[in-house]
């Protein structure tokens, strides 16, 4: 009988935990329930990180530049420099002058330039610190100044010469579509300042947007399409002879002035 009581006593101790152990289990369960409740409340109250997809696609910001309306006034360049306090000699947005021919048969055209916010951006793929990245919520290509180490890989990789090393921040710099304005429903500085209304900004993935309707109704082209970057800046009636083309030996009597301190990156 003594043996049975001893066995029964051991079984009883194993089935019913001691008071200290029971309290610890109850505290652990209560803490877990509280954590789950806080996480659920946070998830419900947090704003969405990306806009809702439209027709299976997210937002992709882009721009159409109607060169027929550009008068080469550089209002867009000045507005951009003022908006971002761009250092002297550098530009996020600029206008190139393209002159062709021999006197008296000479022509001049204007070509507004900026970052093309490519769908396949080479600058993103060469960045060793992921400082340059394409925003999933709107497709804009941006630079995280805190992560940029100033290696210039992205500057060399960009086929549009749209980047420069900011001497003040020591980081790569370029157009970001004025996201601080766009997020508040305001057009980019270059768009709102253009006296001829040559720049149209919007969501190219929305078939009902003004920019999408313009792309569908007009013959548009892109810069350096052969590079396969799928740029999201489109041109109407543009002369695509740029500074890179002007260096080719087969091109004659062409001068491209981009009004930048460094006309060619080396």
Secondary structure, DSSP 8 states (H G I E B T S, - for coil): -HHHHHHHHHHHHHHS--HHHHHHHHHHHHHHHHHHHHHHHHHHHS--SS---BTTB---EEEEEEGGG-----HHHHHHHHHHT--TT--SSEEEEEEEEETTEEEEEEEEE-----TT-HHHHH-TTS-EEE-TTT--EEE-TTT-----HHHHH-TT---EE-TTT-SEE---TTHHHHTTT---HHHHH-TT--EEEEETT-TTSHHHHHHHHS-EE-TTGGG----SEEEES-----HHHHTSTT--SEEEE---S-SS--
